[in-house]
């Protein structure tokens, strides 16, 4: 019964790629910001696909036609009834939620990103939420923030990144 209705999820990642069925069926991406400054924006076909994949895991909804494929045969054999006709439904964890994309990774997300834009992104998400709570029309009611990224530190819990995540959780 929990579908994410009315929930806005900030996805701090590589932005999104338009034209992917899992995100196009009901247009869950309601906005975003680009903190990479390479001119591509938060929604661009050249963006690394990782952010689109993550957003799809959260709010995706699509029927992917798999007729006459090995996948269709395997699904029919091992998961009878899972196909809708010849379509495979792909549903995210919160398919009725909305996505606010925050781009911090460039066109090759595996190259990483400097820590400073990630900290700026966290601060930006907090600011949007605080503005919303204060009734500012420029605010966004972000209730969840996804950070699908890693970090190394010698000062676990005490460096600026960890303290930024703590502030995000508090807000």
C-alpha positions as a Markdown table, in Angstrom:
| # | Residue | x | y | z |
|---|---|---|---|---|
| 1 | Unk | 0.0 | 0.0 | 0.0 |
| 2 | Unk | 3.0 | 2.3 | 0.2 |
| 3 | Unk | 3.6 | 3.7 | -3.3 |
| 4 | Unk | 5.3 | 7.0 | -2.5 |
| 5 | Unk | 2.3 | 9.1 | -3.4 |
| 6 | Unk | 3.1 | 12.8 | -2.6 |
| 7 | Unk | 6.7 | 12.1 | -1.7 |
| 8 | Unk | 9.5 | 14.0 | -3.4 |
| 9 | Unk | 12.9 | 12.2 | -3.5 |
| 10 | Unk | 16.1 | 14.2 | -4.2 |
| 11 | Unk | 18.5 | 12.0 | -6.1 |
| 12 | Unk | 22.1 | 13.4 | -5.8 |
| 13 | Unk | 23.9 | 11.6 | -8.6 |
| 14 | Unk | 24.6 | 12.2 | -12.3 |
| 15 | Unk | 21.3 | 13.8 | -13.3 |
| 16 | Unk | 18.9 | 12.0 | -15.6 |
| 17 | Unk | 18.7 | 11.0 | -19.2 |
| 18 | Unk | 15.4 | 11.8 | -20.9 |
| 19 | Unk | 13.8 | 9.2 | -23.1 |
| 20 | Unk | 14.1 | 6.2 | -20.8 |
| 21 | Unk | 10.8 | 4.4 | -20.6 |
| 22 | Unk | 11.2 | 3.7 | -16.9 |
| 23 | Unk | 11.0 | 7.4 | -16.2 |
| 24 | Unk | 8.8 | 8.5 | -19.1 |
| 25 | Unk | 5.5 | 6.8 | -18.4 |
| 26 | Unk | 4.3 | 9.3 | -15.8 |
| 27 | Unk | 7.1 | 12.0 | -15.9 |
| 28 | Unk | 8.2 | 11.7 | -12.2 |
| 29 | Unk | 11.1 | 14.1 | -12.6 |
| 30 | Unk | 9.7 | 17.4 | -11.4 |
| 31 | Unk | 12.9 | 19.5 | -11.5 |
| 32 | Unk | 16.5 | 19.6 | -10.6 |
| 33 | Unk | 19.8 | 21.4 | -10.6 |
| 34 | Unk | 23.2 | 20.9 | -12.2 |
| 35 | Unk | 26.2 | 21.5 | -10.0 |
| 36 | Unk | 28.7 | 20.2 | -12.5 |
| 37 | Unk | 28.7 | 23.4 | -14.6 |
| 38 | Unk | 29.6 | 21.7 | -17.9 |
| 39 | Unk | 26.5 | 23.1 | -19.7 |
| 40 | Unk | 24.6 | 19.8 | -19.9 |
| 41 | Unk | 22.1 | 20.4 | -17.2 |
| 42 | Unk | 20.4 | 18.0 | -14.8 |
| 43 | Unk | 18.4 | 16.3 | -17.7 |
| 44 | Unk | 20.4 | 15.6 | -20.8 |
| 45 | Unk | 20.9 | 12.5 | -23.1 |
| 46 | Unk | 24.7 | 12.8 | -22.5 |
| 47 | Unk | 24.5 | 12.5 | -18.7 |
| 48 | Unk | 25.9 | 9.4 | -17.2 |
| 49 | Unk | 23.1 | 6.8 | -16.9 |
| 50 | Unk | 23.7 | 6.0 | -13.2 |
| 51 | Unk | 21.4 | 8.8 | -12.0 |
| 52 | Unk | 18.6 | 7.6 | -14.3 |
| 53 | Unk | 19.0 | 4.0 | -13.1 |
| 54 | Unk | 18.8 | 5.1 | -9.5 |
| 55 | Unk | 15.8 | 7.3 | -10.2 |
| 56 | Unk | 14.1 | 4.4 | -12.0 |
| 57 | Unk | 14.8 | 2.1 | -9.0 |
| 58 | Unk | 12.9 | 4.7 | -6.9 |
| 59 | Unk | 10.0 | 5.9 | -9.0 |
| 60 | Unk | 10.1 | 3.8 | -12.2 |
| 61 | Unk | 7.1 | 2.5 | -14.0 |
| 62 | Unk | 7.3 | 0.8 | -17.4 |
| 63 | Unk | 6.3 | -2.1 | -19.5 |
| 64 | Unk | 9.2 | -3.4 | -21.5 |
| 65 | Unk | 8.3 | -5.6 | -24.5 |
| 66 | Unk | 10.4 | -8.8 | -24.3 |
| 67 | Unk | 8.5 | -10.9 | -26.9 |
| 68 | Unk | 10.5 | -13.6 | -28.6 |
| 69 | Unk | 13.5 | -13.2 | -26.4 |
| 70 | Unk | 15.5 | -15.5 | -24.1 |
| 71 | Unk | 14.4 | -13.3 | -21.2 |
| 72 | Unk | 10.7 | -13.8 | -22.0 |
| 73 | Unk | 11.2 | -17.6 | -22.1 |
| 74 | Unk | 13.1 | -17.5 | -18.8 |
| 75 | Unk | 10.5 | -15.3 | -17.1 |
| 76 | Unk | 7.7 | -17.6 | -18.3 |
| 77 | Unk | 9.5 | -20.7 | -17.1 |
| 78 | Unk | 10.7 | -19.4 | -13.7 |
| 79 | Unk | 8.1 | -16.7 | -12.9 |
| 80 | Unk | 4.8 | -17.8 | -14.5 |
| 81 | Unk | 2.3 | -14.9 | -14.6 |
| 82 | Unk | 5.0 | -12.2 | -14.3 |
| 83 | Unk | 4.6 | -11.0 | -17.9 |
| 84 | Unk | 1.7 | -8.9 | -18.9 |
| 85 | Unk | 1.1 | -10.2 | -22.4 |
| 86 | Unk | 4.6 | -10.0 | -23.8 |
| 87 | Unk | 5.6 | -7.1 | -21.6 |
| 88 | Unk | 7.7 | -7.2 | -18.5 |
| 89 | Unk | 6.5 | -4.7 | -15.9 |
| 90 | Unk | 9.4 | -2.7 | -14.2 |
| 91 | Unk | 8.2 | -1.0 | -11.0 |
| 92 | Unk | 10.3 | 1.1 | -8.7 |
| 93 | Unk | 10.2 | 0.9 | -4.9 |
| 94 | Unk | 8.0 | 4.0 | -4.7 |
| 95 | Unk | 6.4 | 4.2 | -8.2 |
| 96 | Unk | 4.1 | 7.1 | -7.4 |
| 97 | Unk | 6.9 | 9.3 | -5.9 |
| 98 | Unk | 8.5 | 12.3 | -7.7 |
| 99 | Unk | 12.2 | 12.9 | -8.4 |
| 100 | Unk | 14.2 | 16.1 | -7.9 |
| 101 | Unk | 17.5 | 15.4 | -9.7 |
| 102 | Unk | 20.7 | 17.0 | -8.3 |
| 103 | Unk | 23.6 | 16.5 | -10.7 |
| 104 | Unk | 27.1 | 16.3 | -9.1 |
| 105 | Unk | 28.8 | 13.8 | -11.4 |
| 106 | Unk | 29.9 | 14.5 | -15.0 |
| 107 | Unk | 29.4 | 12.5 | -18.1 |
| 108 | Unk | 31.6 | 9.7 | -16.6 |
| 109 | Unk | 30.3 | 9.1 | -13.1 |
| 110 | Unk | 32.9 | 6.4 | -12.5 |
| 111 | Unk | 35.6 | 9.1 | -12.7 |
| 112 | Unk | 34.1 | 10.4 | -9.4 |
| 113 | Unk | 33.3 | 13.9 | -8.3 |
| 114 | Unk | 35.1 | 16.4 | -6.0 |
| 115 | Unk | 33.7 | 16.3 | -2.5 |
| 116 | Unk | 32.8 | 20.0 | -2.6 |
| 117 | Unk | 29.9 | 19.8 | -5.1 |
| 118 | Unk | 28.5 | 16.9 | -3.2 |
| 119 | Unk | 28.5 | 18.9 | 0.0 |
| 120 | Unk | 27.0 | 21.9 | -1.9 |
| 121 | Unk | 24.3 | 19.5 | -3.1 |
| 122 | Unk | 23.5 | 18.4 | 0.4 |
| 123 | Unk | 23.3 | 22.0 | 1.5 |
| 124 | Unk | 21.1 | 22.8 | -1.5 |
| 125 | Unk | 18.6 | 20.0 | -0.7 |
| 126 | Unk | 18.4 | 21.2 | 3.0 |
| 127 | Unk | 17.8 | 24.8 | 1.8 |
| 128 | Unk | 15.0 | 23.7 | -0.5 |
| 129 | Unk | 13.3 | 21.8 | 2.3 |
| 130 | Unk | 13.7 | 24.7 | 4.8 |
| 131 | Unk | 12.3 | 27.2 | 2.3 |
| 132 | Unk | 9.3 | 24.9 | 1.7 |
| 133 | Unk | 8.7 | 24.6 | 5.5 |
| 134 | Unk | 8.9 | 28.4 | 5.8 |
| 135 | Unk | 6.3 | 28.8 | 3.1 |
| 136 | Unk | 8.7 | 30.2 | 0.5 |
| 137 | Unk | 7.3 | 29.3 | -3.0 |
| 138 | Unk | 10.9 | 28.6 | -4.2 |
| 139 | Unk | 11.1 | 25.7 | -1.7 |
| 140 | Unk | 10.5 | 22.0 | -2.5 |
| 141 | Unk | 9.0 | 19.5 | -0.1 |
| 142 | Unk | 11.9 | 17.0 | -0.3 |
| 143 | Unk | 11.2 | 14.2 | 2.1 |
| 144 | Unk | 13.9 | 11.8 | 1.1 |
| 145 | Unk | 17.4 | 12.3 | -0.3 |
| 146 | Unk | 19.3 | 9.5 | -2.1 |
| 147 | Unk | 23.1 | 9.6 | -2.1 |
| 148 | Unk | 24.2 | 6.6 | -4.2 |
| 149 | Unk | 27.9 | 7.4 | -3.7 |
| 150 | Unk | 30.8 | 6.5 | -1.6 |
| 151 | Unk | 33.6 | 8.4 | 0.2 |
| 152 | Unk | 36.8 | 7.6 | 2.1 |
| 153 | Unk | 38.0 | 9.3 | 5.2 |
| 154 | Unk | 40.4 | 9.0 | 8.1 |
| 155 | Unk | 38.1 | 10.9 | 10.3 |
| 156 | Unk | 34.8 | 9.0 | 10.2 |
| 157 | Unk | 31.9 | 11.0 | 11.5 |
| 158 | Unk | 34.1 | 14.1 | 12.0 |
| 159 | Unk | 34.9 | 15.3 | 8.5 |
| 160 | Unk | 32.9 | 17.9 | 6.6 |
| 161 | Unk | 31.1 | 15.3 | 4.4 |
| 162 | Unk | 30.0 | 13.2 | 7.3 |
| 163 | Unk | 28.8 | 16.3 | 9.2 |
| 164 | Unk | 26.9 | 17.4 | 6.1 |
| 165 | Unk | 25.1 | 14.1 | 5.9 |
| 166 | Unk | 24.3 | 14.4 | 9.6 |
| 167 | Unk | 22.8 | 17.9 | 8.9 |
| 168 | Unk | 20.8 | 16.4 | 6.0 |
| 169 | Unk | 19.4 | 13.7 | 8.3 |
| 170 | Unk | 18.5 | 16.2 | 10.9 |
| 171 | Unk | 16.5 | 18.2 | 8.3 |
